Amino acid sequence: MSENSIKIDVVSDVACPWCYVGKRRLEEALIQWKGTPIEVTWHPFQLDPSMRAEGMNRDTYLTSKFGSVDRVGEMTDRLTEVGKTVGIDFDFGDNWLAVNTLKLHQLLHVAREEGFGAELKERFLSAYFQETQHLNKLEALYAIADDFGWSNEKVDAIINDQEIADKVTAEMLHYQQRGVSGVPFFVINDKYGINGAQPFEAFLEAFQTVAAES
């Protein structure tokens, strides 16, 4: 990282719709910001690490998490409306499947090392929430990874590598120990925290504060 740049560490989960909204709002702030250069790094978090490998269908998962079907409907309707304001077409239809995201974070970990972590993150979020792809299926992961030049064998090697899984788990624990209990969470210059998918103006205000201090 450049000595004069602002560092943003974003803690988020692929299975988090508000993380997708927060990503879009951060991106809008970055477009509008004309000051000190900003470098963004994405970090893993699991909202539901106990999620079973086969995943859970929409009604089962959301009802168990949020209560009544009516409440689930209100939540998804609100997310759909908010999504449209930032260019996301959320699809919470019958095909939507909640999945365990550890293997996705393993792939993102290696993609970050290879310089395209943010791009793969966007692709996973779009596949999960707009295309209702079942990201616990190898075929879906192979197709997405192929767009980035990864072979099926490389995908298999990454998701079956216990050392990578341990690194991802350790990184999640690091942020939990720093007090991150919900996502998205944005850490600016290791000093300021922004919790949740705040409006882009909140990010701009934080950028201004940090830039003035430095």
HUDAVEN-V300025 format. One line per field, one symbol per residue. ss: DSSP state (a for helix, b for strand, c for the rest). phi: phi as a letter, one per 30 degrees, with the letter a starting at -180 (. if undefined). A space follows every 10 residues. Layout:
BEGIN
ss = ???
phi = ???
END
This chain:
BEGIN
ss = cccccbbbbb bbccccaaaa aaaaaaaaaa aacccccbbb bbbbcccccc cccccbbaaa aaaaaaccaa aaaaaaaaaa aaaaaccccc ccccccbbcc caaaaaaaaa aaacccaaaa aaaaaaaaac cccccccaaa aaaaaacccc caaaaaaaac caaaaaaaaa aaaaaaaccc ccccbbbbcc cbbbbcccca aaaaaaaaaa aaac
phi = .ddccccbcc cabddcdddd dddddddddd dddcceebcc bcbdacdbdd edddibdedd dddddcjddd dddddddddd ddeddbiccd bcddddbdbd cedddddded dddcjbdddd edddddddcc chdcdcceed dedddddcic ddddeedddc ddddeddddd dddeddddjd cbbdbccchh bccccjdded ddddddeddd dddd
END
